[in-house]
Amino acid sequence: MKVLESVVCPFCACLCDDVVVAVDEEAKRVKEVRNACVLGIKKFLAAGSAALTETAGRIRKPRVRGKETTEEEALRNAVSILKEAEKPLVYGLGNTGYNAQRIALEICRKKRGVLDISEVVCHNLFYQVLQKHLAESEGGEAKIYYATLEQIREKASLVIYWGANPFASHPRHLSKFSFYPAGMYALRGAQDRELVAVDVVETPLKKIAKTFLRVPCGEDWRVAEILRRLVSGETAGVRELAEGLDFATLSAIATKMKNAFFGVIFVGLGVLAGRNAERNISALLSLVEALNAQRCRFVLFPMKGHFNVAGAVTLLLRETGFPFSVDFSEEAHAEARRAEVRDEEDKEESEERGERVACVFKPGVALEVLERREVDAALILGADPLASLPRSVASALLKIPTVVIDPFESLTAQFATVVLPSAITGVEAEDIAYRMDFLPLRLQKIVESEFPSDAEILREIYRNL
Ligand code: SF4
């Protein structure tokens, strides 16, 4: 039996790095997991041979058109689908390692396809609104109010979860980074911090939060705007704007914000992808700007879900200059040239960065090309678009050949033309993942697997294209 310490959990974007795992090397399986939450434990225990993991939802064998086959045959079919495609879509990438993401990007470049990540239906508006705020910032002085999770743990005295339920999505977030752990300025942990929850429904956070504010669906912007006015001392019209809301609680939150030594607002998909998302995000950014203008140190922190979605964003920013939704196709370039989207300066910059094939940024491109039937094949990795994209868009995937690489069964895998089972990244294969605050961490291979890694499968596809 081998015991490994400080293992990184590859389930959610918290990437908890204090997990202890006992491995039965002979049986090639994880025997025991400590320090992880139930979601993490389940993923570690799903590792091992296919025979042992049938119940863990693993894909047991490669499939072509629903029939089990050999890996060589499945790979041959995957390559031929992508070879024949004139404009393929490469989609997902949130639940795979950075090295696999790099090869997926290279495949897309080589095929002059379209690449989009799961952020297109999660945090896409956040990046766009943030970019707009930075561009419009006073005197052109752009500021991003950012902190790492460690800085938050050491300093935060006021922790706000807004439209987020970490108990369901990131079970150790509160105990490892935000509310419970002791920090330099919160020596007694939770006793030295205040927890506030803002949401459209009551969540388990209500039980532990000192203050809970219920917001009508899609009206987060109104709450943020009232708080902004209250912390800035602009009281005119505030009462009217707060009609139907709990004004006493709003005033109490504004006072807590102004008195906080260091505050953080963790925003979830309830705000970032819900009704009026753009307006909500914009109002929250303005609130954080107003707080910092009042010398109250505050940061806004999106709760990223998939374990390496931050890696995909980092890769795309590094390689293309855009966080998601990039189109490498000829038409996109022609269109961009016509619209004069890219000026000479941009071109020179791209050349300096050594980009082989330039791309065009089109927010929401995956949804667009699927809806308009503009892609003729799809390579899907680390995502389940049939379960997560809007039905009208997702159904287009059923009409084109799709290649799915995944360790686990999913709705998309069930309907895929080719399914290639892979090793679980961070348990059966090593790689790199970026935590939700963009800190890169090394994922270990802790147990042998009969499946190749995502990176190995992609490399083989790339080599044969
Ligand atoms: S909170 Fe996330 S990273 Fe941490 S143990 Fe649970 S699933 Fe794993």
Residues whose N, C-alpha, C, O or C-beta is under 5 A from the ligand:
A	BS01	SF4	C9 F11 C12 C14 L15 C16 N35 A36 C37 L39 G40 H170 P171 R172 H173
